[in-house]
């Protein structure tokens, strides 16, 4: 079935939430929604709590103007909706805020269910903040496209979805004459390297993952 990239809509947010849950189940999700807090779930389903939290956070960030795109698996017989199989969200230079806000959302306490471990989320936030400022300086992130979040449904891997999403963002950054930055897991580092990112700091291990700060430089235009 054909894949189609388009701007995300707010009504995509629940599908985006489920993709985030499945993609980060063994890492961020396990830390942020740990078993010892499952009994606090108001819905009775911690997975549903996480999906709703991710969906609400996505809607909030879209309303703040963060560019968000999805790849849709579009069966030939569909009427234009299809199934969201991957998403990406960027922060623009004009939306400057501390890198820590990329994870915890800053003022999103009201969106946080009791089954969410706020302390773990703050630790993840601090890790991103420290890695970003170490690589770019205190304000370096504010002059480039910052890849805030990307995820692909694990059942849809090896279809080029991640590459479609990232390349589209880099094309937009290049049109704006801006560099791009992200923090990659080991699983994603190969793709980002192929697309022109390179490491700009030391990798940091946390839990079951290793994180790599990576920078993409906008190509120079040589006059002919």
The 8 nearest C-alpha neighbors of each residue, nearest first, counted from 0:
[[1, 74, 73, 72, 2, 75, 3, 71],
 [2, 0, 73, 72, 3, 74, 75, 71],
 [3, 1, 72, 71, 73, 70, 0, 4],
 [2, 4, 71, 70, 5, 72, 1, 73],
 [5, 3, 70, 69, 71, 2, 68, 6],
 [4, 6, 68, 69, 7, 3, 70, 71],
 [7, 5, 68, 67, 69, 8, 4, 66],
 [6, 8, 68, 69, 67, 5, 11, 9],
 [9, 7, 10, 11, 6, 12, 67, 61],
 [8, 10, 11, 12, 58, 7, 61, 57],
 [9, 11, 8, 12, 13, 7, 14, 58],
 [12, 10, 9, 8, 14, 13, 15, 7],
 [11, 13, 54, 15, 10, 14, 9, 16],
 [12, 14, 16, 54, 15, 11, 17, 50],
 [15, 13, 17, 16, 12, 11, 18, 83],
 [16, 14, 12, 18, 13, 17, 19, 11],
 [15, 17, 50, 53, 54, 13, 19, 14],
 [16, 18, 20, 14, 19, 50, 15, 21],
 [17, 19, 15, 21, 152, 20, 16, 22],
 [20, 18, 16, 22, 17, 21, 23, 150],
 [19, 21, 17, 18, 23, 24, 22, 16],
 [22, 20, 18, 24, 19, 23, 17, 152],
 [21, 23, 19, 20, 24, 18, 150, 153],
 [24, 22, 26, 20, 27, 28, 25, 21],
 [23, 25, 28, 21, 20, 26, 22, 29],
 [26, 24, 23, 29, 28, 27, 22, 207],
 [25, 27, 23, 29, 28, 24, 30, 207],
 [28, 26, 30, 29, 23, 31, 24, 25],
 [29, 27, 24, 31, 30, 26, 32, 23],
 [28, 30, 33, 26, 27, 32, 25, 31],
 [31, 29, 27, 28, 33, 32, 119, 26],
 [30, 32, 28, 116, 115, 119, 29, 27],
 [31, 33, 115, 29, 28, 30, 114, 116],
 [34, 32, 29, 30, 35, 36, 31, 37],
 [35, 33, 37, 36, 32, 29, 38, 114],
 [34, 36, 33, 37, 38, 32, 114, 39],
 [37, 35, 114, 34, 38, 39, 33, 32],
 [38, 36, 34, 39, 114, 40, 35, 45],
 [37, 39, 36, 40, 35, 114, 43, 34],
 [40, 38, 114, 37, 36, 113, 41, 43],
 [39, 41, 43, 114, 42, 38, 37, 45],
 [42, 40, 43, 39, 113, 112, 44, 48],
 [41, 43, 44, 40, 48, 47, 45, 39],
 [42, 44, 40, 41, 45, 38, 39, 37],
 [43, 45, 47, 42, 46, 40, 48, 37],
 [46, 44, 48, 47, 40, 37, 49, 114],
 [47, 45, 49, 48, 44, 50, 20, 32],
 [46, 48, 50, 44, 49, 45, 51, 42],
 [49, 47, 45, 51, 46, 50, 52, 44],
 [48, 50, 52, 46, 47, 51, 53, 45],
 [51, 49, 16, 47, 53, 52, 17, 48],
 [50, 52, 54, 48, 49, 53, 55, 47],
 [51, 53, 49, 55, 50, 54, 48, 56],
 [52, 54, 16, 56, 50, 51, 55, 49],
 [55, 53, 12, 16, 51, 57, 13, 52],
 [56, 54, 58, 52, 57, 53, 51, 59],
 [55, 57, 59, 53, 54, 58, 52, 60],
 [56, 58, 54, 60, 55, 59, 53, 61],
 [59, 57, 61, 55, 56, 60, 9, 62],
 [60, 58, 56, 62, 57, 61, 55, 63],
 [59, 61, 63, 57, 62, 58, 65, 56],
 [60, 62, 64, 58, 65, 63, 59, 57],
 [63, 61, 59, 64, 60, 58, 65, 57],
 [62, 64, 60, 61, 65, 59, 94, 58],
 [65, 63, 61, 62, 66, 60, 94, 90],
 [64, 66, 61, 90, 60, 89, 63, 67],
 [67, 65, 89, 88, 64, 68, 90, 61],
 [66, 68, 88, 7, 87, 6, 65, 89],
 [69, 67, 6, 7, 87, 86, 5, 88],
 [70, 68, 86, 7, 85, 5, 4, 6],
 [69, 71, 4, 85, 3, 84, 83, 86],
 [70, 72, 83, 3, 82, 2, 84, 81],
 [73, 71, 2, 82, 81, 1, 83, 0],
 [72, 74, 81, 1, 71, 2, 0, 75],
 [75, 73, 0, 77, 76, 72, 81, 1],
 [74, 76, 77, 73, 0, 1, 78, 79],
 [75, 77, 74, 78, 73, 79, 81, 0],
 [78, 76, 74, 79, 75, 81, 73, 80],
 [77, 79, 80, 76, 81, 75, 73, 74],
 [80, 78, 77, 81, 73, 74, 76, 71],
 [79, 81, 78, 77, 82, 73, 71, 83],
 [80, 82, 73, 72, 71, 79, 77, 83],
 [81, 83, 72, 71, 84, 73, 80, 14],
 [82, 84, 71, 70, 85, 72, 14, 69],
 [85, 83, 152, 71, 70, 151, 82, 72],
 [86, 84, 151, 70, 69, 150, 83, 152],
 [87, 85, 69, 68, 149, 150, 70, 151],
 [86, 88, 149, 68, 148, 67, 164, 69],
 [89, 87, 67, 148, 147, 66, 146, 149],
 [90, 88, 146, 147, 66, 145, 65, 91],
 [89, 91, 145, 65, 144, 147, 94, 146],
 [90, 92, 144, 94, 93, 89, 145, 143],
 [93, 91, 142, 141, 143, 94, 95, 144],
 [94, 92, 91, 95, 141, 142, 90, 143],
 [95, 93, 91, 92, 90, 96, 65, 141],
 [96, 94, 141, 93, 92, 97, 91, 90],
 [95, 97, 98, 94, 100, 141, 99, 101],
 [96, 98, 99, 100, 95, 128, 101, 138],
 [99, 97, 128, 100, 101, 96, 127, 131],
 [100, 98, 124, 128, 97, 101, 102, 125],
 [99, 101, 104, 105, 103, 102, 98, 97],
 [102, 100, 99, 98, 104, 147, 103, 124],
 [103, 101, 100, 124, 104, 99, 123, 120],
 [102, 104, 100, 105, 101, 124, 120, 99],
 [103, 105, 100, 107, 102, 106, 101, 56],
 [104, 106, 100, 103, 107, 99, 108, 101],
 [107, 105, 108, 104, 109, 103, 100, 110],
 [106, 108, 110, 109, 104, 105, 111, 103],
 [109, 107, 111, 110, 106, 105, 104, 103],
 [108, 110, 107, 111, 106, 112, 52, 55],
 [111, 109, 107, 108, 52, 112, 55, 56],
 [110, 112, 108, 109, 52, 115, 113, 107],
 [113, 111, 114, 115, 48, 110, 40, 52],
 [114, 112, 115, 39, 40, 111, 41, 36],
 [115, 113, 36, 40, 39, 112, 37, 32],
 [116, 114, 32, 113, 112, 31, 117, 111],
 [117, 115, 31, 119, 118, 32, 120, 114],
 [118, 116, 120, 119, 115, 121, 31, 111],
 [117, 119, 121, 120, 116, 122, 31, 123],
 [120, 118, 122, 121, 116, 117, 31, 30],
 [119, 121, 117, 123, 118, 122, 31, 124],
 [120, 122, 124, 118, 119, 123, 125, 117],
 [123, 121, 119, 125, 124, 120, 126, 118],
 [124, 122, 126, 120, 125, 121, 119, 127],
 [123, 125, 99, 121, 127, 122, 126, 102],
 [124, 126, 128, 122, 127, 123, 129, 121],
 [125, 127, 123, 129, 124, 128, 130, 122],
 [128, 126, 130, 124, 125, 129, 131, 99],
 [127, 129, 125, 99, 98, 131, 126, 130],
 [128, 130, 126, 132, 131, 127, 133, 125],
 [131, 129, 133, 127, 128, 132, 126, 134],
 [130, 132, 128, 134, 133, 129, 127, 135],
 [131, 133, 136, 137, 135, 129, 134, 130],
 [134, 132, 130, 131, 136, 135, 129, 200],
 [133, 135, 131, 132, 200, 199, 130, 136],
 [136, 134, 139, 132, 133, 131, 140, 137],
 [137, 135, 132, 139, 138, 133, 134, 131],
 [136, 138, 132, 139, 135, 140, 133, 131],
 [139, 137, 141, 140, 136, 135, 132, 142],
 [138, 140, 135, 136, 141, 137, 142, 132],
 [141, 139, 138, 142, 143, 135, 145, 131],
 [142, 140, 92, 95, 139, 138, 143, 93],
 [143, 141, 92, 140, 139, 177, 144, 178],
 [142, 144, 178, 177, 179, 92, 141, 140],
 [143, 145, 179, 91, 90, 92, 178, 180],
 [146, 144, 180, 90, 89, 179, 147, 181],
 [147, 145, 89, 181, 148, 180, 88, 90],
 [146, 148, 89, 88, 145, 101, 90, 149],
 [149, 147, 88, 87, 146, 150, 89, 86],
 [150, 148, 87, 86, 88, 151, 147, 146],
 [149, 151, 85, 86, 19, 22, 18, 87],
 [152, 150, 85, 84, 153, 18, 22, 161],
 [151, 153, 18, 84, 155, 154, 85, 22],
 [154, 152, 155, 156, 151, 22, 21, 18],
 [153, 155, 152, 156, 151, 84, 157, 21],
 [156, 154, 153, 152, 158, 157, 84, 151],
 [155, 157, 153, 158, 154, 152, 151, 160],
 [158, 156, 159, 155, 160, 161, 154, 153],
 [157, 159, 160, 156, 155, 161, 2, 162],
 [158, 160, 162, 157, 161, 163, 156, 164],
 [161, 159, 163, 162, 158, 164, 85, 70],
 [162, 160, 164, 163, 159, 165, 151, 85],
 [161, 163, 159, 165, 160, 164, 166, 190],
 [164, 162, 160, 166, 161, 165, 167, 159],
 [163, 165, 161, 167, 162, 166, 87, 160],
 [164, 166, 168, 162, 167, 163, 161, 169],
 [167, 165, 169, 163, 168, 164, 162, 170],
 [166, 168, 170, 164, 165, 169, 163, 171],
 [169, 167, 171, 165, 170, 166, 172, 164],
 [168, 170, 172, 166, 171, 167, 173, 165],
 [171, 169, 173, 167, 168, 172, 166, 174],
 [170, 172, 168, 174, 169, 173, 167, 175],
 [171, 173, 169, 175, 177, 174, 170, 176],
 [174, 172, 176, 170, 175, 171, 217, 177],
 [175, 173, 171, 172, 176, 170, 177, 169],
 [174, 176, 172, 173, 177, 171, 170, 178],
 [175, 177, 173, 174, 172, 217, 178, 218],
 [178, 176, 172, 143, 175, 173, 217, 179],
 [177, 179, 216, 143, 217, 215, 144, 172],
 [180, 178, 144, 215, 143, 145, 214, 177],
 [181, 179, 214, 145, 213, 215, 146, 144],
 [182, 180, 146, 213, 212, 145, 183, 214],
 [181, 183, 212, 211, 213, 210, 184, 180],
 [184, 182, 211, 210, 188, 187, 181, 212],
 [183, 185, 210, 186, 187, 209, 188, 211],
 [184, 186, 188, 187, 209, 183, 210, 208],
 [187, 185, 184, 188, 189, 183, 190, 208],
 [188, 186, 184, 185, 189, 190, 183, 191],
 [187, 189, 185, 191, 190, 183, 186, 192],
 [188, 190, 192, 191, 187, 193, 186, 185],
 [191, 189, 193, 192, 188, 187, 194, 162],
 [190, 192, 194, 188, 196, 193, 189, 195],
 [191, 193, 196, 189, 195, 194, 190, 197],
 [192, 194, 190, 191, 195, 189, 196, 188],
 [195, 193, 191, 192, 196, 190, 166, 162],
 [196, 194, 192, 193, 215, 191, 197, 216],
 [197, 195, 215, 192, 214, 191, 213, 194],
 [198, 196, 213, 214, 192, 199, 195, 215],
 [197, 199, 213, 212, 200, 214, 211, 196],
 [200, 198, 213, 134, 212, 214, 197, 201],
 [201, 199, 134, 198, 212, 202, 211, 133],
 [200, 202, 203, 211, 199, 212, 198, 130],
 [203, 201, 211, 210, 209, 200, 204, 212],
 [202, 204, 210, 209, 201, 205, 211, 130],
 [205, 203, 209, 208, 210, 206, 202, 207],
 [206, 204, 208, 209, 207, 203, 210, 126],
 [205, 207, 208, 204, 26, 209, 30, 27],
 [206, 208, 205, 26, 209, 204, 25, 27],
 [209, 207, 205, 206, 204, 210, 184, 26],
 [208, 210, 204, 203, 184, 185, 205, 202],
 [211, 209, 184, 203, 202, 183, 182, 204],
 [210, 212, 202, 183, 182, 213, 184, 198],
 [213, 211, 182, 198, 200, 199, 181, 183],
 [212, 214, 198, 197, 181, 199, 196, 180],
 [215, 213, 180, 196, 197, 179, 199, 198],
 [216, 214, 196, 179, 178, 195, 180, 217],
 [217, 215, 178, 218, 214, 179, 196, 177],
 [216, 218, 178, 173, 177, 176, 219, 215],
 [219, 217, 216, 220, 173, 176, 178, 215],
 [220, 218, 221, 217, 216, 176, 173, 222],
 [219, 221, 222, 218, 217, 223, 176, 173],
 [220, 222, 219, 223, 218, 217, 176, 173],
 [223, 221, 220, 219, 218, 217, 176, 173],
 [222, 221, 220, 219, 218, 217, 176, 174]]
